[in-house]
Amino acid sequence: MLMRTRRRMTLPPNKRKNQRLHALATAYARQKDAYLVELAKAKNGVLWRLHRADKRAFARRFSFHQLPAHIEDQCVFDACDTMIRWVESAKALDQWKAQIFRHFPSTEDAVQRHAYFRLIQQYDQIAEVLMGHHPAGVG
C-alpha cells in the first residue's frame, strides 16, 4: 500500500516576510518588463532563440541587479518565452500561412511561397522584416 505525503498546515507569512515577498514579486515584474521592452526591439529578435549563456549576457546588460541570480535567470528566460509565444499567437491569429497562400495563389509562385514559409519559421528573419529590411532569400 502506498503512503501519501501528509500535508501540513502552514501559517500565513509574518509582516516582514510578506513585505519581502511583495518586494521580490514587484522587482521581478519590473525586471521582466524591462527585458520585454528590449526584446521587443526588432534588433534583439535573434536573442529569443539563443543559448543560455547568450541570454545571461543580455540579462547582465539590462539588469537592475535587484533580484537573486537564479531568479534573474528565470526572469530573462520567461521574457524570451513570452516573446516567442507572442509571435506564435500572432502567426495563428492573423493566419500568416493563409495570407501567404492568398498572396501567391498560383503554382508558379511555389518557390516564393516556400521562401516566405521559411521566413516565418525563423525569428531573426521576422525581426529583419519588423525593422523594415528586406530579408535575404525572399524576392
Backbone hydrogen bonds in HBPLUS format (Angstrom, degrees):
<---DONOR---> <-ACCEPTOR-->    atom                        ^
c    i                          cat <-CA-CA->   ^        H-A-AA   ^      H-
h    n   atom  resd res      DA  || num        DHA   H-A  angle D-A-AA Bond
n    s   type  num  typ     dist DA aas  dist angle  dist       angle   num
A0018-ASN N   A0014-ASN O   2.87 MM   4  5.99 155.5  1.93 155.3 163.3     1
A0019-GLN N   A0015-LYS O   2.99 MM   4  6.22 152.8  2.07 145.1 151.7     2
A0020-ARG N   A0016-ARG O   3.00 MM   4  6.30 155.2  2.06 147.0 153.9     3
A0021-LEU N   A0017-LYS O   2.92 MM   4  6.14 160.5  1.95 150.4 155.3     4
A0022-HIS N   A0018-ASN O   2.98 MM   4  6.15 158.6  2.03 145.3 151.5     5
A0023-ALA N   A0019-GLN O   2.88 MM   4  6.06 157.0  1.93 146.8 153.4     6
A0024-LEU N   A0020-ARG O   2.89 MM   4  6.09 154.5  1.96 147.1 154.0     7
A0025-ALA N   A0021-LEU O   2.95 MM   4  6.16 162.0  1.98 149.8 154.4     8
A0026-THR N   A0022-HIS O   2.94 MM   4  6.11 155.5  2.00 146.7 153.7     9
A0027-ALA N   A0023-ALA O   2.90 MM   4  6.06 159.5  1.94 146.2 151.9    10
A0028-TYR N   A0024-LEU O   2.92 MM   4  6.10 156.4  1.98 147.8 154.3    11
A0029-ALA N   A0025-ALA O   3.02 MM   4  6.22 160.4  2.06 144.7 149.6    12
A0030-ARG N   A0026-THR O   2.96 MM   4  6.21 162.7  1.99 152.5 156.9    13
A0031-GLN N   A0027-ALA O   2.90 MM   4  6.01 158.8  1.94 147.3 153.6    14
A0032-LYS N   A0028-TYR O   2.85 MM   4  6.02 162.1  1.89 152.5 157.5    15
A0033-ASP N   A0029-ALA O   2.99 MM   4  6.14 156.6  2.05 144.9 151.3    16
A0034-ALA N   A0030-ARG O   3.04 MM   4  6.30 152.6  2.11 143.0 150.2    17
A0035-TYR N   A0031-GLN O   2.96 MM   4  6.29 157.4  2.01 151.0 157.0    18
A0036-LEU N   A0032-LYS O   2.85 MM   4  6.08 159.9  1.89 151.7 157.5    19
A0037-VAL N   A0033-ASP O   2.96 MM   4  6.19 153.0  2.04 147.6 154.3    20
A0038-GLU N   A0034-ALA O   3.18 MM   4  6.46 159.6  2.22 145.9 150.6    21
A0039-LEU N   A0035-TYR O   2.75 MM   4  5.97 161.9  1.78 156.5 162.6    22
A0040-ALA N   A0036-LEU O   2.87 MM   4  5.82 139.2  2.04 140.7 150.0    23
A0041-LYS N   A0038-GLU O   3.26 MM   3  5.54 147.2  2.38 102.0 110.9    24
A0044-ASN N   A0041-LYS O   2.92 MM   3  5.66 156.0  1.98 123.4 130.4    25
A0045-GLY N   A0042-ALA O   3.08 MM   3  5.27 165.5  2.11 115.3 116.2    26
A0047-LEU N   A0044-ASN O   3.00 MM   3  5.49 150.3  2.09 112.9 121.5    27
A0048-TRP N   A0045-GLY O   3.36 MM   3  5.82 157.6  2.42 108.9 114.4    28
A0050-LEU N   A0047-LEU O   3.28 MM   3  5.16 169.6  2.29 105.8 108.9    29
A0055-LYS N   A0051-HIS O   3.06 MM   4  6.38 154.6  2.12 153.9 162.0    30
A0056-ARG N   A0052-ARG O   2.93 MM   4  6.18 151.3  2.01 148.6 156.9    31
A0057-ALA N   A0053-ALA O   3.00 MM   4  6.28 151.1  2.09 143.2 150.7    32
A0058-PHE N   A0054-ASP O   3.03 MM   4  6.28 155.7  2.09 143.4 149.8    33
A0059-ALA N   A0055-LYS O   2.86 MM   4  6.11 152.5  1.93 143.6 151.9    34
A0060-ARG N   A0056-ARG O   2.94 MM   4  6.23 150.7  2.03 148.5 155.3    35
A0061-ARG N   A0057-ALA O   3.33 MM   4  6.62 145.5  2.46 141.0 148.9    36
A0061-ARG N   A0058-PHE O   3.15 MM   3  5.34 126.5  2.46  98.4 111.7    37
A0071-ILE N   A0068-PRO O   3.09 MM   3  5.42 123.4  2.43 105.3 119.7    38
A0072-GLU N   A0068-PRO O   2.87 MM   4  6.11 152.9  1.94 156.8 165.9    39
A0073-ASP N   A0069-ALA O   2.92 MM   4  6.19 156.0  1.98 152.2 158.0    40
A0074-GLN N   A0070-HIS O   3.18 MM   4  6.32 159.4  2.22 134.4 139.9    41
A0075-CYS N   A0071-ILE O   2.86 MM   4  6.07 144.5  1.98 140.5 150.9    42
A0076-VAL N   A0072-GLU O   3.04 MM   4  6.38 157.4  2.09 152.7 156.0    43
A0077-PHE N   A0073-ASP O   3.03 MM   4  6.28 162.8  2.06 154.5 159.5    44
A0078-ASP N   A0074-GLN O   2.84 MM   4  5.92 150.2  1.93 142.7 151.6    45
A0079-ALA N   A0075-CYS O   2.92 MM   4  6.15 151.0  2.00 144.1 151.9    46
A0080-CYS N   A0076-VAL O   3.00 MM   4  6.24 159.0  2.04 146.6 151.6    47
A0081-ASP N   A0077-PHE O   2.95 MM   4  6.13 157.8  2.00 144.4 150.9    48
A0082-THR N   A0078-ASP O   2.91 MM   4  6.12 150.1  2.00 143.9 152.2    49
A0083-MET N   A0079-ALA O   3.05 MM   4  6.37 155.1  2.11 148.2 153.8    50
A0084-ILE N   A0080-CYS O   3.01 MM   4  6.31 159.9  2.06 151.4 156.7    51
A0085-ARG N   A0081-ASP O   2.90 MM   4  6.12 164.0  1.92 152.1 156.5    52
A0086-TRP N   A0082-THR O   2.91 MM   4  6.09 146.6  2.02 142.5 152.2    53
A0087-VAL N   A0083-MET O   3.04 MM   4  6.36 159.5  2.08 150.7 154.5    54
A0088-GLU N   A0084-ILE O   2.91 MM   4  6.15 165.8  1.93 154.3 158.8    55
A0089-SER N   A0085-ARG O   2.87 MM   4  5.98 154.2  1.94 144.3 151.1    56
A0090-ALA N   A0086-TRP O   2.95 MM   4  6.15 148.2  2.05 141.6 150.8    57
A0091-LYS N   A0087-VAL O   2.89 MM   4  6.19 151.3  1.97 149.0 156.8    58
A0092-ALA N   A0088-GLU O   3.07 MM   4  6.34 155.4  2.13 142.3 148.5    59
A0093-LEU N   A0089-SER O   2.75 MM   4  5.88 173.4  1.76 155.8 158.2    60
A0094-ASP N   A0090-ALA O   2.95 MM   4  5.66 159.8  2.00 139.4 145.9    61
A0096-TRP N   A0091-LYS O   3.23 MM   5  5.32 156.1  2.29 139.5 146.6    62
A0095-GLN N   A0092-ALA O   3.37 MM   3  5.04 146.5  2.49  91.2 100.6    63
A0099-GLN N   A0095-GLN O   3.02 MM   4  6.35 153.6  2.09 152.4 160.6    64
A0100-ILE N   A0096-TRP O   2.94 MM   4  6.24 149.6  2.03 148.6 157.0    65
A0101-PHE N   A0097-LYS O   2.99 MM   4  6.31 158.9  2.04 150.3 155.4    66
A0102-ARG N   A0098-ALA O   2.93 MM   4  6.20 152.4  2.01 145.0 152.7    67
A0103-HIS N   A0099-GLN O   2.91 MM   4  6.08 147.3  2.02 142.6 151.6    68
A0104-PHE N   A0100-ILE O   2.90 MM   4  6.08 150.2  1.99 150.7 158.3    69
A0109-ASP N   A0106-SER O   3.19 MM   3  5.59 149.8  2.29 104.9 113.2    70
A0110-ALA N   A0107-THR O   3.23 MM   3  5.31 155.7  2.30 111.5 111.3    71
A0113-ARG N   A0109-ASP O   2.82 MM   4  6.02 161.9  1.86 158.1 164.1    72
A0114-HIS N   A0110-ALA O   2.87 MM   4  6.01 157.3  1.92 145.3 151.1    73
A0115-ALA N   A0111-VAL O   2.99 MM   4  6.26 150.9  2.08 144.9 152.7    74
A0116-TYR N   A0112-GLN O   3.05 MM   4  6.41 153.4  2.12 149.1 155.7    75
A0117-PHE N   A0113-ARG O   2.94 MM   4  6.26 149.6  2.03 147.4 156.6    76
A0118-ARG N   A0114-HIS O   2.97 MM   4  6.27 155.0  2.04 147.7 153.9    77
A0119-LEU N   A0115-ALA O   2.99 MM   4  6.21 148.1  2.10 139.0 148.4    78
A0120-ILE N   A0116-TYR O   3.07 MM   4  6.36 156.3  2.12 151.6 154.7    79
A0121-GLN N   A0118-ARG O   3.19 MM   3  5.33 152.5  2.27 102.4 110.7    80
A0122-GLN N   A0119-LEU O   3.23 MM   3  5.62 156.7  2.29 110.7 117.0    81
A0125-GLN N   A0122-GLN O   3.17 MM   3  5.38 124.5  2.49  99.6 112.9    82
A0126-ILE N   A0122-GLN O   3.07 MM   4  6.45 152.5  2.15 147.6 155.9    83
A0127-ALA N   A0123-TYR O   2.96 MM   4  6.15 152.6  2.03 142.4 149.8    84
A0128-GLU N   A0124-ASP O   3.08 MM   4  6.37 145.2  2.21 136.8 145.4    85
A0129-VAL N   A0125-GLN O   3.11 MM   4  6.47 155.5  2.17 147.8 153.3    86
A0130-LEU N   A0126-ILE O   2.93 MM   4  6.24 157.3  1.98 150.2 156.9    87
A0131-MET N   A0127-ALA O   2.98 MM   4  6.22 137.1  2.17 142.4 153.4    88
A0131-MET N   A0128-GLU O   3.22 MM   3  5.15 128.5  2.50  91.6 104.8    89
A0133-HIS N   A0128-GLU O   3.00 MM   5  5.38 148.7  2.10 164.6 155.0    90
A0132-GLY N   A0129-VAL O   2.93 MM   3  5.09 152.0  2.01 104.2 113.4    91
